[in-house]
Amino acid sequence: MPNTSIKKGSILISRPSLTLDIFNRSVILIVEHSDEGTVGFIINKSTELPINIFVSNLDSSEIVNEGGPVDKDNIYYLHRRPDLIENSFKITDEIYWSGNFEDVNKAIKHGLFNKNDIKFFLGYTGWSKNQLMNEVEHMKEWNVLNNLEIDLFSDIKNDLWKNIMKKLGGENLIWFNTPSDPSMN
């Protein structure tokens, strides 16, 4: 069930909105939450572009995901291979953030990653101190889930938001079959 306790590894589900901004129907993985602020990545939206378009010396056609509206000049990555990527930050038992990019390049070059070991993101989501808590508790813009079982590396589909809303049930079912653009209704 949704709550308002945010921590590293939490999943944010955007509440239905009439706006069509980047957060419309977003599912976000929180990778850092502290007194200074919060950082996360949108995990259910693709740019439809391969990583080698953004990083020309990276020999991979892995599709880059839309990470968020902040710092869109940079590529970030989540992975499950801290054994191959030094200086990674543990998010959950299965998910790690960042690490030595040269290690990523070497692992790709030598074929050491399995198909679902790494995900790339263009930009990230970020909130200043207390901003996200205000959006959750007072503005009711997000559902916070802490025990949602998602395999970030293989289960992510474009309909992830709809599937989670269906699982949440209750008032969320109203939005289950509505178009993503409310003007199309």
VOPA-964815 format. One record per residue: residue in three letters; x, y, z of N, C-alpha, C in turn. Coordinates in pm, whole numbers, padded with zeros to 5 digits, always signed. Example, Ala and Ser with C-alpha at 12.3 -4.5 7.8 and 13.67 -1.06 7.14 Angstrom:
! VOPA-964815
ala+01319-00569+00780+01230-00450+00780+01320-00330+00780ser+01285-00225+00708+01367-00106+00714+01290+00003+00787
***
This chain:
! VOPA-964815
met+00084-00119+00000+00000+00000+00000+00088+00125+00000pro+00041+00234-00061+00118+00357-00063+00133+00416+00077asn+00243+00485+00096+00266+00558+00220+00346+00682+00186thr+00397+00751+00285+00475+00871+00258+00618+00858+00306ser+00662+00739+00342+00798+00717+00389+00891+00697+00269ile+00974+00797+00242+01064+00791+00127+01202+00751+00176lys+01265+00660+00101+01401+00617+00132+01468+00573+00003lys+01596+00550+00011+01669+00498-00103+01604+00365-00144gly+01572+00351-00273+01506+00231-00322+01355+00243-00332ser+01298+00352-00279+01154+00374-00292+01117+00395-00439ile+00992+00364-00469+00938+00388-00603+00830+00495-00590leu+00838+00598-00674+00735+00701-00679+00648+00675-00802ile+00518+00681-00783+00423+00667-00892+00349+00799-00902ser+00358+00864-01018+00292+00993-01031+00141+00977-01024arg+00077+01066-00955-00068+01068-00951-00117+01128-01082pro-00234+01091-01126-00287+01146-01250-00292+01298-01246ser-00262+01357-01360-00254+01501-01370-00305+01544-01507leu-00347+01667-01515-00391+01720-01644-00274+01776-01723thr-00157+01786-01661-00040+01835-01733+00024+01722-01812leu+00092+01757-01916+00159+01657-02000+00311+01672-01990asp+00361+01711-01874+00504+01726-01857+00572+01589-01843ile+00700+01591-01822+00779+01468-01815+00734+01374-01704phe+00671+01429-01598+00630+01346-01486+00493+01279-01506asn+00422+01315-01612+00293+01254-01639+00312+01104-01658arg+00245+01024-01575+00252+00877-01580+00395+00823-01559ser+00469+00888-01474+00607+00846-01445+00616+00750-01328val+00712+00659-01338+00752+00571-01229+00899+00603-01204ile+00931+00641-01080+01065+00689-01048+01127+00604-00938leu+01251+00562-00960+01329+00494-00857+01411+00599-00783ile+01398+00604-00650+01477+00696-00568+01613+00632-00539val+01721+00704-00573+01855+00651-00551+01927+00722-00437glu+01874+00836-00395+01933+00908-00282+01824+00992-00217his+01818+00983-00084+01722+01065-00010+01788+01101+00123ser+01806+01230+00145+01870+01277+00268+01810+01411+00308asp+01864+01469+00413+01819+01600+00458+01845+01709+00354glu+01938+01685+00263+01971+01785+00162+01878+01780+00042gly+01817+01664+00016+01728+01652-00100+01717+01508-00148thr+01661+01493-00267+01631+01361-00321+01669+01354-00468val+01720+01238-00509+01758+01213-00649+01693+01083-00692gly+01646+01080-00815+01586+00958-00870+01595+00956-01021phe+01547+00845-01080+01544+00829-01224+01408+00778-01267ile+01353+00839-01372+01229+00789-01432+01267+00657-01500ile+01198+00549-01464+01239+00417-01515+01146+00362-01623asn+01039+00433-01654+00943+00376-01749+00927+00455-01878lys+01021+00543-01910+01012+00620-02034+01142+00611-02111ser+01131+00578-02236+01247+00560-02322+01269+00681-02411thr+01394+00709-02442+01425+00811-02542+01417+00751-02683glu+01416+00618-02691+01418+00542-02818+01551+00556-02891leu+01652+00612-02823+01783+00631-02885+01887+00544-02816pro+01982+00488-02894+02086+00404-02834+02194+00488-02766ile+02259+00428-02670+02362+00497-02593+02477+00548-02681asn+02508+00477-02789+02621+00520-02872+02593+00651-02946ile+02469+00697-02948+02437+00831-03002+02489+00938-02904phe+02482+00909-02775+02522+01005-02672+02670+00992-02635val+02721+00870-02635+02860+00844-02600+02920+00764-02717ser+02981+00834-02811+03021+00773-02938+03125+00662-02922asn+03208+00666-02820+03310+00562-02804+03259+00440-02726leu+03131+00438-02694+03073+00324-02623+03007+00232-02725asp+03060+00112-02738+03014+00018-02840+02894-00062-02791ser+02779+00007-02782+02657-00057-02734+02538+00008-02801ser+02436-00071-02825+02312-00016-02880+02201-00016-02775glu+02238-00031-02648+02141-00027-02538+02064+00105-02546ile+01932+00098-02534+01847+00217-02544+01856+00299-02415val+01865+00429-02431+01874+00521-02318+01733+00557-02272asn+01714+00559-02143+01586+00597-02084+01586+00745-02048glu+01467+00800-02041+01447+00938-01998+01461+00939-01847gly+01570+00995-01794+01593+00992-01650+01522+01101-01573gly+01504+01216-01637+01440+01328-01572+01481+01459-01634pro+01426+01568-01583+01450+01699-01645+01579+01769-01601val+01650+01714-01505+01770+01780-01451+01896+01724-01518asp+01988+01813-01554+02120+01776-01606+02110+01686-01729lys+02030+01728-01826+02007+01648-01946+02125+01646-02042asp+02236+01704-02001+02358+01696-02082+02443+01577-02041asn+02397+01502-01941+02476+01390-01890+02398+01259-01894ile+02475+01152-01909+02422+01016-01904+02455+00957-01767tyr+02355+00892-01708+02372+00823-01580+02338+00677-01603tyr+02373+00593-01506+02343+00451-01525+02318+00381-01392leu+02227+00285-01401+02199+00192-01292+02241+00055-01342his+02290-00027-01250+02339-00158-01293+02326-00258-01180arg+02357-00383-01212+02356-00489-01111+02490-00559-01104arg+02596-00490-01145+02729-00552-01149+02836-00472-01076pro+02825-00459-00944+02930-00389-00870+03063-00464-00875asp+03059-00592-00910+03182-00668-00925+03262-00623-01048leu+03195-00560-01145+03262-00511-01265+03284-00360-01264ile+03204-00288-01185+03209-00142-01185+03246-00092-01046glu+03371-00049-01032+03418+00001-00903+03349+00131-00864asn+03347+00157-00735+03292+00281-00678+03143+00299-00704ser+03069+00189-00715+02924+00194-00732+02857+00220-00598phe+02739+00280-00602+02661+00307-00482+02544+00208-00477lys+02533+00136-00366+02427+00038-00350+02294+00108-00323ile+02192+00072-00402+02057+00125-00382+01972+00019-00314thr+01971-00102-00371+01905-00219-00312+02001-00336-00330asp+01960-00454-00289+02046-00571-00307+02073-00601-00455glu+01985-00554-00542+01996-00583-00686+02031-00463-00772ile+02031-00343-00716+02049-00223-00797+02161-00136-00741tyr+02249-00095-00831+02360-00007-00797+02358+00113-00891trp+02410+00224-00841+02408+00349-00917+02551+00392-00941ser+02579+00435-01063+02704+00498-01100+02824+00404-01084gly+02939+00462-01062+03064+00389-01054+03160+00438-01162asn+03273+00375-01170+03378+00413-01265+03331+00388-01409phe+03318+00495-01488+03268+00481-01624+03364+00403-01713glu+03493+00414-01686+03589+00335-01763+03564+00186-01746asp+03521+00145-01626+03485+00005-01602+03365-00036-01687val+03268+00056-01703+03152+00029-01788+03198+00008-01932asn+03281+00098-01978+03332+00090-02115+03406-00042-02139lys+03492-00081-02045+03566-00207-02057+03474-00328-02056ala+03376-00328-01965+03283-00442-01955+03202-00457-02084ile+03160-00347-02143+03087-00354-02269+03180-00402-02381lys+03298-00346-02387+03395-00382-02491+03430-00530-02488his+03438-00588-02369+03477-00729-02354+03357-00823-02339gly+03237-00769-02358+03116-00852-02353+03088-00913-02216leu+03121-00842-02109+03104-00897-01974+02966-00875-01914phe+02888-00783-01973+02752-00761-01925+02656-00858-01993asn+02562-00909-01916+02449-00979-01975+02354-00873-02029lys+02256-00914-02106+02163-00820-02170+02098-00724-02071asn+02063-00770-01953+01989-00686-01858+02071-00648-01735asp+02198-00614-01755+02283-00578-01641+02295-00428-01618ile+02261-00346-01718+02281-00202-01705+02172-00127-01781lys+02132-00012-01724+02036+00078-01788+02094+00218-01784phe+02085+00287-01897+02136+00423-01909+02020+00522-01905phe+02048+00641-01850+01946+00745-01834+02001+00880-01877leu+01917+00956-01947+01950+01091-01985+01889+01183-01880gly+01974+01248-01800+01928+01334-01693+01877+01257-01572tyr+01828+01329-01474+01775+01269-01352+01665+01357-01295thr+01597+01307-01195+01498+01387-01123+01560+01430-00992gly+01529+01549-00948+01586+01598-00824+01492+01691-00751trp+01496+01684-00621+01414+01768-00535+01503+01827-00426ser+01481+01953-00394+01556+02016-00286+01499+01970-00151lys+01565+02013-00046+01523+01977+00090+01373+02001+00109asn+01302+01900+00154+01158+01904+00185+01065+01920+00065gln+01118+01944-00054+01033+01964-00172+00951+01840-00205leu+01015+01724-00208+00942+01602-00242+00839+01568-00135met+00876+01582-00009+00780+01553+00099+00656+01643+00086asn+00675+01768+00047+00562+01858+00025+00476+01808-00091glu+00539+01762-00199+00464+01710-00313+00388+01582-00278val+00442+01502-00187+00377+01377-00147+00266+01403-00046glu+00297+01474+00061+00203+01488+00173+00098+01596+00153his+00134+01709+00094+00040+01820+00086-00023+01835-00052met+00057+01817-00155+00005+01834-00291-00049+01702-00347lys-00019+01591-00281-00068+01458-00321-00034+01423-00466glu+00089+01459-00509+00130+01434-00647+00190+01296-00670trp+00228+01227-00563+00297+01099-00577+00243+00994-00480asn+00239+00870-00526+00224+00754-00438+00366+00706-00411val+00395+00670-00288+00527+00618-00251+00512+00470-00218leu+00590+00387-00285+00586+00242-00262+00725+00196-00220asn+00731+00117-00114+00859+00070-00066+00878-00081-00079asn+00776-00152-00114+00788-00298-00124+00742-00350-00259leu+00752-00269-00361+00709-00309-00494+00819-00391-00560glu+00785-00510-00602+00881-00597-00668+00884-00566-00818ile+00987-00496-00862+01007-00465-01004+01150-00504-01039asp+01165-00578-01148+01299-00603-01200+01330-00490-01297leu+01398-00390-01247+01432-00271-01324+01500-00304-01456phe+01570-00412-01461+01651-00443-01578+01580-00525-01684ser+01465-00584-01651+01396-00661-01755+01244-00644-01755asp+01183-00601-01646+01037-00592-01637+00979-00458-01681ile+01061-00363-01714+01010-00230-01740+00951-00222-01880lys+00824-00188-01883+00751-00173-02008+00683-00037-02007asn+00639+00008-02123+00571+00137-02132+00443+00141-02050asp+00380+00025-02025+00256+00023-01950+00278+00000-01800leu+00400+00017-01752+00430-00004-01610+00343+00084-01520trp+00327+00210-01554+00246+00301-01472+00104+00248-01460lys+00044+00210-01573-00094+00158-01572-00104+00032-01487asn-00007-00058-01501-00010-00183-01425+00000-00158-01275ile+00082-00063-01234+00095-00032-01091-00033+00035-01040met-00090+00125-01117-00215+00190-01076-00324+00085-01057lys-00328-00014-01145-00427-00122-01133-00404-00200-01003lys-00278-00231-00971-00246-00303-00848-00283-00222-00724leu-00265-00090-00731-00298-00004-00617-00448-00003-00592gly-00527-00018-00698-00672-00026-00685-00735+00102-00632gly-00856+00089-00578-00928+00203-00521-00947+00314-00622glu-00925+00437-00578-00945+00553-00665-00850+00554-00784asn-00741+00480-00775-00645+00473-00885-00703+00404-01008leu-00805+00320-00989-00866+00249-01101-00939+00343-01197ile-00980+00457-01146-01045+00556-01232-00953+00593-01348trp-00824+00601-01319-00727+00648-01417-00669+00536-01503phe-00700+00413-01469-00640+00298-01535-00660+00299-01687asn-00781+00330-01735-00809+00326-01879-00819+00462-01946thr-00785+00568-01876-00791+00699-01938-00668+00717-02026pro-00682+00794-02134-00567+00819-02221-00462+00903-02148ser-00337+00889-02188-00230+00968-02123-00248+01117-02149asp-00310+01153-02260-00342+01292-02289-00491+01310-02262pro-00529+01374-02151-00671+01386-02114-00756+01455-02221ser-00698+01536-02307-00776+01603-02411-00823+01505-02517met-00768+01383-02519-00809+01280-02614-00928+01202-02565asn-00974+01230-02444-01086+01157-02384-01219+01206-02436
***
